[in-house]
Amino acid sequence: MNLKKLYEPISFKWRVQSFSKFKAQGSCVAYIDARDAQKRLDEVCGQENWQALYYQVGNMLFCKVGIEIGEEWIWKSDTGSESNIEKEKGHSSDAFKRACVLWGIGRFLYDMKIQYVKANEKKDGNNYPYVVDNNGKRVWDLTSHINGKIGATTPAPNSFLDKMKNFAIAEPKIYKETLKFWQVDSAKSITNPDSQQQIIKEINDKIKGG
């Protein structure tokens, strides 16, 4: 079980966070689906080696996600917030996803910039604006619309690939051992910024350690 693979990006979607009251524009944030987080846990840990439990503290609903490591269960927990639709279901789903973030799942989202999209009108408090494209037509698939504009991936910075290339030339043994430990065949497979920094640190530490 390589828990570092939990940090790798998974499928994500976009949703409107808010519409501006000053101009016809909306701000959007990326998010992951709880089912995709569950799938990642299944893939990395095995279906039998993780579980989620819900509990309440006062009026706050918490979720804790446990992974069996060796013969011990390790737990990480967090709370969530209600959604505008199906509040209780949204609250439990959000708590689960936030607990997953503590394990690394979806943490790459925090490195993604807020995206701004055109709206049909400003928000005046009583109306319901919606997203439109450059031709003024309503956008029904927000995720495809934004990903088509900025690209659907979180590419690895050139600086990371350049450093990995230099490591491959100067320290081929350490380079290959590190990739093998991370269970990848190529540095291009590592797209999570947190993972990139960790890999560079690991290689530098090994080089310094001789």
C-alpha positions in Angstrom: 0.0 0.0 0.0 1.6 3.3 -1.2 -0.3 6.0 0.6 1.5 8.7 -1.3 -0.6 7.8 -4.3 -3.6 9.2 -2.5 -2.1 12.7 -3.3 -2.3 12.1 -7.0 -5.0 14.2 -8.8 -8.4 12.6 -9.6 -11.4 13.7 -11.6 -12.8 17.0 -10.6 -15.7 19.3 -11.5 -16.5 23.0 -11.3 -19.3 24.8 -9.6 -20.3 28.4 -9.2 -19.3 29.7 -5.8 -21.1 33.1 -6.3 -22.3 35.7 -8.8 -21.1 39.3 -8.6 -23.4 42.1 -7.8 -21.2 44.6 -9.6 -20.9 42.9 -13.0 -22.2 40.0 -15.0 -19.7 37.5 -13.7 -19.5 34.4 -11.6 -16.6 32.9 -9.6 -16.1 29.1 -9.8 -14.2 26.6 -7.7 -13.1 23.1 -8.4 -14.4 20.1 -6.3 -14.3 16.3 -6.3 -17.1 13.9 -6.0 -17.3 11.7 -2.9 -17.6 8.6 -5.2 -14.3 9.4 -6.9 -12.7 9.8 -3.4 -14.0 6.3 -2.5 -12.7 4.9 -5.7 -9.2 6.3 -5.0 -9.3 4.7 -1.5 -10.3 1.4 -3.0 -7.5 1.5 -5.6 -4.8 2.5 -3.2 -5.8 0.9 0.1 -8.1 -2.0 -1.0 -11.8 -2.1 -0.3 -11.3 -4.0 2.9 -8.6 -1.7 4.3 -10.5 1.6 4.8 -13.8 2.7 6.4 -15.7 5.9 7.1 -17.6 6.6 10.3 -19.9 9.5 11.2 -20.4 11.1 14.6 -21.8 14.3 16.0 -20.3 16.8 18.4 -22.9 19.2 19.5 -24.7 20.3 16.3 -21.7 19.5 14.1 -21.5 16.4 12.0 -18.1 14.8 11.7 -16.7 12.1 9.5 -13.6 10.1 10.2 -11.9 8.0 7.6 -9.7 5.1 8.8 -7.1 3.2 7.0 -5.7 -0.1 8.3 -1.9 0.2 8.4 -0.2 -3.0 9.5 -2.5 -4.2 12.3 -3.6 -0.7 13.4 -6.4 1.5 12.3 -5.3 5.2 11.8 -8.1 7.8 11.7 -8.4 11.3 10.4 -11.6 13.3 10.8 -13.2 16.6 9.8 -16.6 18.3 9.6 -18.4 19.7 6.6 -21.0 22.2 5.7 -24.5 21.9 4.4 -25.3 22.3 0.7 -28.2 24.3 -0.7 -29.8 21.1 -2.0 -30.4 18.0 0.2 -28.7 19.7 3.2 -28.1 16.6 5.3 -26.8 14.5 2.4 -24.6 17.4 1.3 -23.3 17.9 4.9 -22.3 14.2 5.3 -20.6 14.1 1.8 -18.7 17.3 2.5 -17.5 16.0 5.9 -16.3 12.8 4.2 -14.4 14.6 1.5 -12.8 16.9 4.0 -11.6 13.9 6.0 -10.2 12.5 2.8 -8.3 15.7 2.2 -6.4 15.0 5.4 -5.2 11.8 3.8 -4.2 13.7 0.7 -7.2 13.0 -1.6 -8.2 16.1 -3.4 -5.5 18.3 -1.8 -4.4 19.4 -5.3 -7.6 21.4 -5.6 -6.2 24.0 -3.1 -3.5 24.8 -5.7 -6.1 25.5 -8.4 -7.1 29.1 -9.1 -10.6 30.4 -8.9 -12.1 30.7 -12.4 -14.3 33.5 -13.5 -17.0 33.1 -16.0 -19.5 35.3 -17.8 -23.1 35.5 -16.5 -26.3 36.7 -18.2 -26.7 39.4 -15.6 -25.5 40.8 -12.3 -26.8 39.4 -9.0 -29.2 41.8 -7.4 -30.4 39.6 -4.5 -33.7 38.5 -6.0 -32.7 37.2 -9.4 -31.0 33.9 -10.5 -28.1 34.6 -12.9 -26.6 31.8 -15.0 -23.4 31.2 -16.8 -23.2 32.1 -20.5 -20.5 31.6 -23.2 -18.8 34.3 -25.3 -21.9 34.3 -27.6 -24.3 34.8 -24.8 -25.7 31.3 -24.9 -26.5 29.5 -21.6 -23.8 27.0 -20.4 -25.3 23.8 -19.2 -22.1 21.9 -18.7 -19.9 24.1 -16.5 -17.1 21.7 -16.1 -16.6 21.2 -19.9 -16.9 24.9 -20.4 -14.2 25.8 -18.0 -11.9 22.9 -18.8 -12.2 23.8 -22.5 -11.0 27.3 -21.6 -8.1 26.5 -19.2 -7.4 22.8 -19.9 -8.6 19.9 -17.8 -5.3 19.0 -16.2 -3.0 20.4 -13.5 0.3 20.1 -15.5 3.6 19.6 -13.8 5.6 22.8 -13.8 8.6 22.8 -16.1 10.9 23.5 -13.2 10.0 20.1 -11.7 10.6 18.2 -14.9 13.8 20.1 -15.5 15.0 19.1 -12.0 14.0 15.5 -12.5 15.9 15.4 -15.9 19.0 16.7 -14.1 18.6 14.1 -11.4 18.3 11.4 -14.1 21.6 12.4 -15.6 23.5 13.1 -12.5 22.1 10.5 -10.1 20.4 7.8 -12.3 20.3 5.2 -9.6 18.7 7.4 -7.0 16.3 8.8 -9.6 15.1 5.3 -10.7 14.8 4.1 -7.1 12.7 7.1 -6.2 10.3 6.6 -9.1 10.1 2.9 -8.3 9.2 3.8 -4.6 6.5 6.1 -5.9 5.3 3.4 -8.2 5.5 5.4 -11.4 7.4 4.9 -14.6 7.9 8.6 -15.5 8.2 11.9 -13.7 5.5 13.2 -16.0 3.1 11.0 -14.1 3.6 13.2 -11.0 1.3 16.2 -11.4 0.5 17.0 -7.8 2.6 20.0 -6.6 2.8 18.6 -3.1 4.1 15.3 -4.4 6.6 17.0 -6.7 8.1 19.0 -3.8 8.3 15.8 -1.7 10.0 13.8 -4.4 12.6 16.6 -5.0 13.3 16.7 -1.2 13.6 12.9 -1.1 16.2 12.8 -3.9 18.2 15.7 -2.5 18.2 14.1 0.9 19.5 10.8 -0.6 22.2 12.6 -2.5 23.3 14.5 0.6 23.2 11.3 2.6 25.5 9.7 0.1 
